[in-house]
Amino acid sequence: MKPGPSERPALPVNEPRRRPTINDVARLANVSKKTVSRVINQSPFVNKETRERIETVIKDLGYAPDPVARGLASRRSYLVGLIYDNPNPQHVIDTQQGILDIIRGSGLELAIHPCNRRDKDFLSGVRGFIDRQKLAGVILPSSVSEDEDLVAVLREHDTPYIRIASVLLDEPEHSIVTNDSEGARQAAEHLAGLGHRIIAHVSGPDTFRSSHERRRGFVEGLKTADLALDKKLDLRAGYTFQSGVEAGRRLMAMQTRPTAVFCGNDEMAAGVCQAIRETGLDIGKDVSVVGFDDSPLASRMWPALTTVLLPIRASGRMASVRLIGDRLTKEPQEEDRQGEVHPTLVVRASSGPVKA
């Protein structure tokens, strides 16, 4: 007769505090280690009574399987990798949240690998990450998604991957497209519609495809209003707050100041707003500012920032479904099965009509 929950032998009280193991679970549940493993891996070949007893012991002990050990034992990984090189922390956080929305409860875990594409050890570091973690697959947000050498390494290791990028860079089954140029076009049309004619642009780094796509969309939007982007008003920055401050100071120091500024992300837009305040001008009245991403910062600024909402979290969810959909226990929502997202303009107080 198998012992009931109250009759289970306990761990010795004088045993040093340590992390419970699968052997502890098997001993206290009076089953084999293999049976415990089946319950952990959600095998249907365990009867209900035994499953419930094992799950009770796991809960009582606070046992958490080691995903790497599970991968080694079963010859398949329980880790999804996120490799990123992005100076905007909020973009990374939103991508992570989207991935976790999907893999939470699936038995899969998220392993992250921050890197620097300009580092000479960039690719060797990625190889080491893949080899150590035995990844089930990798999600590549911008800008690492644009690195063909990195993708070649993943193919060489036969590692499944999904690229999140502003345009289609690969086969559709390996891609989530964010269509950044669409949002930038809306920003240009919005400012032109407010009567602005001297409009500046502050873009992100040249090494980011998103910088080029947002600039391209912005130029196209100006063209529809019979406007062109003046080269003197087209500045490069670094997708960071401080680079936005520096670009904004340059613009405000010009003999003919722009009446509106479109920035390639919200961090730079916040920096430009700081530079405008330093001159004593009013944002939204004297100079309009539009950002990109609709990060939490945008709605917390004063005045609140007009910006382009890029569904970053949604793109993370879509990438996860596309990568490991066959390993999910719950049916994904229909919107998470799509292969692309579309930006939309969010109008707030930082943009207004041009002063007469």
Helices and strands as residue ranges (DSSP letters): G 5-7, H 22-29, H 33-40, H 48-61, H 67-74, E 79-84, H 89-103, E 109-114, H 122-133, E 137-140, G 144-146, H 148-156, E 161-165, G 172-174, E 175-177, H 180-193, E 199-203, H 209-224, G 231-233, E 234-236, H 241-252, E 260-263, H 266-278, E 288-293, H 296-300, E 306-309, H 312-324, G 325-327, G 334-337, E 344-346
